[in-house]
Amino acid sequence: MSVIRHEFRVDVTAALPPGAAAERVEIAATLVADPGAVADRPVVVIAIPGGTYHRRYWDLQPPGRAGYSQAAWMAERGAVFVACDYLGGGDSTRPADGDFMTLEVCADAAHEAYQQVRAGLEKGTLTGLLPALTDPAYVGIGQSLGGFITMMQQGKYADYPGIGVFGASPVLIANIPEHRRLDGLSAEDRRRAVMADNARTSGVRELPMYHGAPRQNFLGVFHVADVPDDLFGYDEQQCHTLISRVTGVDGMTPGISREFADRIEVPVFLAFGDSDVSRDPRAEPSGYPRSRDITVVLLPRMAHMHNFADTRQALWERFRQWVPVTART
């Protein structure tokens, strides 16, 4: 058979703070699998993209190019891959008042989505394209902002027997253009400072409720400096989405996820490009003091958005080799 894609939505309203949104709030997701390749006890990867990135980041299909979809690559090797938008991003519901969307609330919503995806896959009700899965192993992964959401979800709910954090640090965020140091600021002053800095990097005077991030402002951070024009254009046109200003501020605040990372006991797979947002990738394991099994992978010729890099498949293969580690927990 061949790779199939199933688009669906998950109602996460029950996970939101009381009175947060008057309407039903949903997260959009895409399941990618090869029914003929799914193993008897398959791995299910649940993935969350970075800030201002659509879930399509995990399933890149740039015109005239092949081999950019991590989801399809893993599906061909027997995994079931579920790419989820973060709360308020991509094709998900965008409430009129999005200021309740802290990173912790995003993690609560991700937990709710995980529970429903798991129930649907194991009952065979999520899609008619797959039979009910028997004893699957779930792994949560996140890129950048999605990495923060995944580590906070794991620290709060312990959903997964292992997680992958791609281009995110609970310790310190480096290489963010036009952002000042926040040492010594109160929580309120820090949020105000990050809000102002995010406005500058978004090219506006004041952040609206939802905003984007012009890719040109992050050239050399999101992508290598000599990224091909067609890939850069594909990112802008097909992957760029909005983010709640509060979610974005949290995602730019160093250490905001540390208390949750401190609680993680399962194996952790950490990946960084040689141009990324960690000041010292080899020191990142210190952010997960309770985990006894931490893998750090550094990839050459790779910037922050790993799946656009020429070396992306080397990362995917290294992650695939790591996944069985989770079975031992």
C-alpha positions as CSV (number, residue, x, y, z in Angstrom):
1,M,0.0,0.0,0.0
2,S,1.0,3.7,0.1
3,V,1.0,6.5,2.6
4,I,-2.4,7.8,3.5
5,R,-3.4,11.1,5.2
6,H,-6.4,11.6,7.4
7,E,-7.4,15.2,8.5
8,F,-9.4,15.4,11.7
9,R,-10.2,17.8,14.6
10,V,-10.1,17.3,18.4
11,D,-12.4,19.2,20.7
12,V,-10.1,20.4,23.6
13,T,-12.6,22.8,25.2
14,A,-12.7,20.7,28.4
15,A,-9.0,21.3,28.9
16,L,-9.2,25.1,28.9
17,P,-9.3,27.3,32.1
18,P,-12.9,28.1,33.3
19,G,-14.4,30.9,31.2
20,A,-11.4,31.0,28.8
21,A,-13.5,30.8,25.6
22,A,-17.2,31.1,25.0
23,E,-17.0,28.9,21.9
24,R,-16.0,25.3,21.2
25,V,-12.2,25.1,20.7
26,E,-10.7,22.5,18.5
27,I,-7.1,21.5,17.5
28,A,-6.6,20.4,13.9
29,A,-4.5,17.3,13.2
30,T,-3.3,15.1,10.4
31,L,-2.6,11.4,10.7
32,V,0.0,10.0,8.3
33,A,0.4,6.2,8.0
34,D,1.1,3.4,5.6
35,P,-1.5,0.8,6.4
36,G,0.5,-1.9,4.8
37,A,3.6,-1.1,6.8
38,V,2.1,-0.6,10.3
39,A,3.7,-3.0,12.7
40,D,1.8,-5.3,15.1
41,R,2.8,-3.1,18.0
42,P,3.4,0.2,16.2
43,V,5.0,3.4,17.4
44,V,2.6,6.4,17.3
45,V,4.4,9.7,17.1
46,I,2.4,12.8,18.2
47,A,4.1,15.9,17.0
48,I,3.6,19.7,17.7
49,P,5.3,22.3,15.5
50,G,7.1,25.5,16.4
51,G,5.6,28.9,16.9
52,T,4.1,30.5,13.7
53,Y,4.4,27.0,12.1
54,H,1.5,25.0,10.7
55,R,1.4,21.3,11.5
56,R,2.4,20.9,7.8
57,Y,6.0,21.4,9.0
58,W,6.0,17.7,9.8
59,D,4.7,16.8,6.4
60,L,6.6,19.1,4.0
61,Q,5.8,18.7,0.3
62,P,7.6,21.5,-1.5
63,P,6.9,21.4,-5.3
64,G,9.6,19.8,-7.4
65,R,11.3,18.2,-4.3
66,A,11.0,14.9,-2.6
67,G,12.0,13.5,0.8
68,Y,11.0,16.5,3.0
69,S,8.2,14.8,5.0
70,Q,9.3,13.4,8.3
71,A,5.7,12.1,8.8
72,A,5.8,10.1,5.5
73,W,9.3,8.9,6.0
74,M,8.4,7.4,9.4
75,A,5.1,6.0,8.1
76,E,7.0,4.1,5.4
77,R,9.0,2.5,8.2
78,G,5.9,1.4,10.1
79,A,5.1,4.3,12.4
80,V,1.8,6.1,12.7
81,F,2.5,9.8,12.7
82,V,0.0,12.4,14.1
83,A,0.9,16.1,13.4
84,C,-1.1,18.5,15.6
85,D,-1.4,22.2,15.4
86,Y,-0.7,24.0,18.7
87,L,-3.7,25.7,20.4
88,G,-4.8,28.7,18.2
89,G,-2.4,27.9,15.4
90,G,-2.8,26.4,11.9
91,D,-6.3,25.3,11.1
92,S,-7.3,25.2,14.8
93,T,-9.9,27.4,16.4
94,R,-8.7,30.9,17.1
95,P,-10.9,32.4,19.9
96,A,-11.6,36.1,19.8
97,D,-9.8,36.5,23.1
98,G,-6.6,34.5,22.9
99,D,-4.8,35.9,25.9
100,F,-5.6,32.9,28.0
101,M,-3.3,30.8,25.8
102,T,-0.2,30.5,28.1
103,L,2.2,27.7,27.2
104,E,0.8,25.7,30.1
105,V,-2.7,26.0,28.7
106,C,-1.3,24.8,25.4
107,A,0.2,21.8,27.2
108,D,-3.2,21.1,28.8
109,A,-4.8,21.2,25.4
110,A,-2.1,18.9,23.9
111,H,-2.8,16.4,26.8
112,E,-6.5,16.4,25.9
113,A,-5.7,15.9,22.2
114,Y,-3.3,13.0,23.1
115,Q,-6.0,11.3,25.2
116,Q,-8.6,11.5,22.4
117,V,-6.1,10.4,19.7
118,R,-5.1,7.4,21.8
119,A,-8.6,6.4,22.4
120,G,-9.6,6.7,18.8
121,L,-6.6,4.7,17.5
122,E,-7.0,1.9,20.0
123,K,-10.8,1.6,19.3
124,G,-10.4,2.0,15.6
125,T,-12.7,5.0,15.5
126,L,-10.2,7.8,14.6
127,T,-10.1,6.8,10.9
128,G,-11.6,4.1,8.8
129,L,-8.3,3.8,7.0
130,L,-6.6,1.9,9.9
131,P,-7.7,-1.0,12.0
132,A,-7.7,-0.7,15.8
133,L,-4.1,-0.5,17.0
134,T,-3.0,-3.2,19.5
135,D,-0.6,-2.2,22.2
136,P,0.9,0.8,20.4
137,A,3.8,2.8,22.0
138,Y,3.3,6.6,22.0
139,V,6.1,9.1,21.7
140,G,5.6,12.8,22.0
141,I,7.8,15.2,20.0
142,G,7.9,19.0,19.6
143,Q,9.9,21.4,17.5
144,S,10.8,24.8,19.1
145,L,7.6,26.1,20.7
146,G,6.2,22.6,20.3
147,G,9.2,21.3,22.2
148,F,8.2,23.5,25.2
149,I,4.6,22.4,25.0
150,T,5.7,18.7,24.9
151,M,8.1,19.0,27.8
152,M,5.4,20.9,29.9
153,Q,2.8,18.3,28.9
154,Q,5.2,15.5,30.0
155,G,6.2,17.1,33.2
156,K,2.6,17.8,34.2
157,Y,0.8,14.6,32.9
158,A,3.6,12.0,32.2
159,D,1.7,11.0,29.1
160,Y,4.6,9.4,27.1
161,P,7.3,6.7,27.8
162,G,9.7,9.0,26.0
163,I,9.8,12.4,24.4
164,G,11.7,14.2,21.7
165,V,12.6,17.9,22.0
166,F,13.8,19.4,18.8
167,G,15.4,22.9,19.0
168,A,14.1,23.9,22.4
169,S,15.8,24.5,25.8
170,P,14.4,24.6,29.3
171,V,17.6,26.4,30.3
172,L,18.3,29.3,28.0
173,I,17.1,30.5,24.6
174,A,19.9,31.9,22.4
175,N,20.1,33.5,19.0
176,I,16.8,35.4,19.1
177,P,17.2,38.6,17.0
178,E,16.3,41.9,18.6
179,H,15.7,40.5,22.1
180,R,17.2,41.9,25.2
181,R,18.5,40.2,28.3
182,L,15.8,39.7,30.9
183,D,18.0,39.2,34.0
184,G,16.6,40.9,37.1
185,L,13.2,41.8,35.6
186,S,10.0,41.0,37.5
187,A,7.6,38.6,35.8
188,E,5.4,41.5,34.7
189,D,8.3,43.5,33.3
190,R,9.7,40.5,31.6
191,R,6.4,39.8,29.8
192,R,6.1,43.4,28.8
193,A,9.7,43.4,27.5
194,V,9.2,40.2,25.5
195,M,6.0,41.5,24.1
196,A,7.7,44.6,22.8
197,D,10.6,42.6,21.4
198,N,8.2,40.2,19.6
199,A,6.5,43.2,18.1
200,R,9.8,44.4,16.6
201,T,10.7,41.0,15.2
202,S,7.1,40.7,13.7
203,G,7.5,44.1,12.0
204,V,4.7,45.9,13.9
205,R,4.5,48.6,16.6
206,E,2.2,46.6,18.9
207,L,1.4,42.9,18.8
208,P,-2.2,42.1,17.8
209,M,-4.0,39.3,19.6
210,Y,-2.6,36.9,17.0
211,H,0.5,37.6,14.9
212,G,3.0,35.9,12.6
213,A,6.8,36.1,12.2
214,P,8.1,37.3,8.9
215,R,10.6,34.7,7.8
216,Q,13.0,37.2,6.4
217,N,13.5,38.5,10.0
218,F,14.7,35.1,11.0
219,L,16.9,34.1,8.1
220,G,20.0,32.5,9.5
221,V,18.1,31.3,12.5
222,F,15.1,29.4,11.1
223,H,17.1,28.5,7.9
224,V,20.7,28.3,6.9
225,A,21.8,31.5,5.2
226,D,22.0,29.9,1.7
227,V,18.6,28.2,1.9
228,P,17.2,27.8,-1.7
229,D,14.7,30.4,-2.7
230,D,12.0,27.9,-3.4
231,L,12.2,26.3,0.0
232,F,12.1,29.7,1.7
233,G,9.1,30.7,-0.3
234,Y,7.4,27.4,0.5
235,D,7.9,28.0,4.2
236,E,6.4,31.5,3.9
237,Q,3.4,30.4,1.8
238,Q,2.5,27.0,3.2
239,C,3.9,26.8,6.7
240,H,3.5,30.2,8.2
241,T,0.6,30.6,10.6
242,L,-0.5,32.8,13.5
243,I,0.2,32.5,17.2
244,S,-1.4,34.0,20.2
245,R,0.7,36.9,21.5
246,V,0.7,35.3,25.0
247,T,1.8,31.9,23.7
248,G,4.5,33.7,21.7
249,V,5.7,35.6,24.7
250,D,5.9,32.5,26.8
251,G,7.8,30.7,24.1
252,M,10.4,33.5,24.1
253,T,10.8,33.6,27.9
254,P,13.9,31.7,29.1
255,G,13.3,29.1,31.8
256,I,9.5,29.2,31.6
257,S,9.3,25.4,31.1
258,R,12.1,24.5,33.5
259,E,9.9,23.5,36.4
260,F,8.1,21.0,34.1
261,A,11.3,19.7,32.6
262,D,12.6,19.1,36.1
263,R,9.8,16.5,36.7
264,I,10.5,14.4,33.5
265,E,11.7,10.9,34.4
266,V,11.4,9.2,31.0
267,P,14.1,9.0,28.2
268,V,14.6,12.3,26.4
269,F,15.9,12.8,22.8
270,L,17.4,16.2,22.2
271,A,18.2,17.5,18.7
272,F,19.9,20.7,17.6
273,G,21.3,22.1,14.4
274,D,24.7,23.7,14.4
275,S,22.8,27.0,14.0
276,D,20.0,26.8,16.6
277,V,18.7,28.3,19.8
278,S,20.7,26.5,22.4
279,R,23.8,28.3,23.7
280,D,25.5,25.0,24.6
281,P,23.6,21.9,23.3
282,R,26.0,19.6,25.2
283,A,24.8,21.2,28.5
284,E,21.1,20.7,27.8
285,P,20.8,17.4,29.8
286,S,21.1,19.5,32.9
287,G,17.6,20.7,32.2
288,Y,16.2,17.2,32.8
289,P,17.7,16.3,36.2
290,R,15.3,13.3,36.9
291,S,15.7,11.6,33.5
292,R,18.3,8.8,33.6
293,D,18.5,8.4,29.8
294,I,19.2,11.5,27.7
295,T,20.4,11.5,24.1
296,V,21.8,14.7,22.5
297,V,22.2,14.8,18.7
298,L,23.9,17.8,16.9
299,L,23.5,18.0,13.1
300,P,25.7,19.9,10.7
301,R,24.4,22.2,8.0
302,M,21.1,22.6,9.9
303,A,19.4,25.7,11.4
304,H,16.5,25.9,13.8
305,M,13.8,24.5,11.5
306,H,15.4,21.1,11.1
307,N,13.1,19.6,8.5
308,F,14.2,22.0,5.8
309,A,17.9,21.1,6.2
310,D,19.9,19.0,3.8
311,T,20.8,16.8,6.8
312,R,17.2,16.2,7.9
313,Q,17.1,12.5,7.1
314,A,20.2,11.8,9.2
315,L,18.2,13.3,12.1
316,W,15.1,11.3,11.3
317,E,17.2,8.1,11.2
318,R,18.9,8.8,14.5
319,F,15.5,9.5,16.1
320,R,14.1,6.3,14.6
321,Q,17.0,4.3,16.1
322,W,16.3,6.0,19.5
323,V,12.6,5.2,19.7
324,P,13.0,1.6,21.0
325,V,14.6,3.1,24.1
326,T,11.1,4.1,25.2
327,A,10.0,0.5,25.2
328,R,12.4,-0.2,28.1
329,T,10.5,2.2,30.3
